[in-house]
Amino acid sequence: MVMVSERLLPARASMQAVVQDRYGDASTLRHERVPRPRAGTGEVLVRVSAAGLDRGTWHLMTGKPYLMRVVGMGLRGPKDRVPGRDLAGTVEAVGPAVTRFAVGDEVYGIGRGSFAEYAVAREDKLAHKPVGLSFQDAAVVPISAGTALQALIDHGRLEPGQTVLVIGASGGVGSYAVQLANALSAEVTGVASASKLDLVRSLGAHHVLDYSRDDWADGSRHYDLVLDIAGNPKLSRLRRALVPTGTAVLVGGENGGNLTGGMNRSLGALLLSPFVSQRFAWFVSQETASDLERLAEFIEAGTVTPRVERVFTLDHVPEAVRHLDGGNVRGKVAVAVRAT
């Protein structure tokens, strides 16, 4: 295995990056040269080709909900000055104790500061890039697809033949949830806005509902599993959509207020769950290499395909964030860091 010591990198090497020194909207982001990071023990330095943009990155940028600041994300400003987490690129160097990767390997996964030419990632949050997948497509997979996989399998306990309702089916997590549920032999119904129903159908949904016109909780259909992605419906509505022993998995909660976000509703669901026949689940996504490797199997089999709506260059990251915040993204947004 070829290994490059961090000592061999040029002293005080710098790189292009997007930086942020205070919480706020996209106007707090700026493009400048910063010192290149170095990989520590168990870490990999990745030469970033592309990065993904997810809703979590927006939360880290704004510092909302405020509870995030208290639990260690930084009280007055983000702890990580360079934003971005999803990445795909080539291993530039490896730190001590790294055994799974060598210089030159093409990888994808989750790191720190991926809106830059180089980023550091823990070895256990990286996997080899799926064969045949572009860097831009690979970069939008890790967080969103990993969350969808865990919601369906680990917490939703999905079984073949079951019925699944995906609320928010056209977004980052939702676009993967529809494809994964279909690949796992479930009957999928996707809820989205009218302008995005064509996308949801193309993802493999058997049925689609326009959230502004169709009431998924009107009692006409019941589901074994409901994935509530970044919504805020009352728990009673989720219960009406479930079969008597069904499961609702809460994934995010964008309308829960600036203080705690959707935390209050999530805690309420967990407290209610032991007292009703239906089950509620809420979770914080775990970022693991094993999930990335499993996702690669779906991608290489052709059952899951990243849907990249638009690609922005590194100097247009603020515009990309505004596009995401506007709520009009169909699938995912990627950031091209360097030409591939």
C-alpha positions, 0 to 999 in steps of 0.5 A, spaced: 500 500 500 502 506 498 502 511 503 504 519 503 506 522 510 503 529 511 510 531 513 511 531 505 506 536 503 508 543 502 509 547 508 504 552 509 500 549 503 494 553 501 487 552 498 481 555 495 475 554 500 468 557 502 469 560 509 464 562 514 466 566 521 459 567 524 452 564 523 447 567 518 444 566 511 448 565 505 451 572 505 455 570 511 459 565 506 465 568 502 471 565 497 478 565 500 485 562 500 486 558 507 491 553 510 490 546 507 488 541 512 492 535 515 490 528 516 490 526 523 490 519 526 485 514 523 483 520 518 484 521 510 486 527 506 481 527 500 482 532 494 475 534 493 472 533 486 465 535 488 461 536 494 454 535 496 449 540 499 444 538 504 439 541 509 444 539 515 449 544 512 444 549 512 442 548 519 450 548 521 450 555 517 444 558 520 446 555 527 438 554 527 435 551 531 439 554 537 439 548 541 445 546 536 449 551 538 448 549 546 450 541 544 457 543 541 456 546 534 459 553 536 455 558 540 457 565 536 459 562 530 460 555 527 466 551 530 468 548 523 470 555 519 469 551 512 462 548 511 460 542 507 460 535 509 458 530 503 464 529 498 467 525 493 474 525 490 481 522 490 485 520 496 491 525 497 494 522 503 493 518 509 494 519 517 497 514 521 493 507 523 489 508 516 488 501 513 482 501 508 485 506 503 491 508 499 493 514 495 490 515 489 483 511 491 477 514 489 472 515 495 466 518 497 463 519 504 462 525 509 468 529 511 469 536 514 469 542 510 468 539 503 467 546 500 474 546 499 479 543 494 481 539 500 478 536 506 479 531 511 474 525 513 475 519 518 476 513 515 470 510 518 466 515 514 469 513 507 468 508 502 470 507 495 466 511 490 461 506 486 464 504 479 461 508 474 459 514 478 461 521 476 464 525 482 458 529 482 453 524 482 457 520 488 458 527 492 450 527 493 449 520 496 452 520 503 448 524 508 441 524 504 441 516 502 444 514 508 439 517 512 433 514 507 437 507 508 437 508 516 429 510 516 427 505 512 431 499 514 434 500 521 428 504 524 422 503 519 423 495 519 421 495 512 419 488 509 418 486 502 411 487 500 409 492 505 406 499 503 410 505 504 408 513 504 414 518 503 412 525 505 417 529 502 418 525 496 422 530 491 427 532 496 434 529 498 432 524 503 425 523 499 428 522 492 433 516 495 427 513 500 422 512 494 428 509 490 430 504 496 423 502 498 422 500 491 428 496 490 426 493 497 420 491 494 415 495 497 409 499 494 411 506 494 406 512 495 410 519 494 407 526 496 410 532 493 408 539 490 404 538 483 410 541 479 415 535 482 410 529 481 413 527 475 420 526 478 417 522 484 414 518 478 420 517 475 424 515 481 419 509 482 413 511 486 407 507 484 402 512 487 403 520 487 399 525 491 399 532 491 400 535 498 396 541 496 390 537 493 390 530 496 390 529 503 394 523 505 391 522 512 383 522 509 383 515 511 382 512 504 388 508 504 393 506 510 400 504 510 405 500 514 410 505 514 410 512 513 416 517 512 415 524 515 421 527 512 422 535 514 415 536 515 411 538 521 404 534 521 400 532 527 402 526 530 394 524 530 394 525 522 400 520 522 396 515 526 390 516 521 395 514 515 397 508 518 395 501 519 393 499 526 400 496 527 404 501 522 410 505 524 411 512 523 419 515 522 420 522 523 426 524 519 427 532 521 422 537 522 423 544 519 417 547 521 418 546 529 421 553 531 428 556 531 429 554 539 428 546 538 426 545 531 422 539 530 425 536 537 419 537 541 414 533 536 419 528 536 420 527 543 412 527 544 412 521 538 417 517 542 413 518 549 406 516 545 409 510 542 409 505 548 402 507 549 399 505 542 399 500 537 402 504 532 410 505 533 413 512 532 421 512 531 425 518 531 433 518 530 439 522 529 443 519 522 449 515 524 454 516 518 458 509 517 462 506 512 458 500 512 452 504 509 456 507 504 458 500 502 451 498 501 449 504 498 454 503 493 451 496 491 444 499 490 447 504 485 452 499 481 446 494 481 442 500 477 436 500 482 438 507 485 441 513 481 442 520 484 438 525 481 442 532 481 438 537 479 443 543 478 451 543 479 454 550 482 461 551 482 465 553 488 465 560 487 457 560 487 456 556 493 452 562 496 447 561 490 447 554 491 445 555 498 439 560 496 437 555 491 436 550 496 433 554 501 428 557 496 425 550 496 425 548 489 430 543 488 428 537 485 432 531 488 439 534 490 444 540 488 452 538 487 458 543 488 463 542 483 470 543 486 475 542 481 474 539 473 474 531 473 
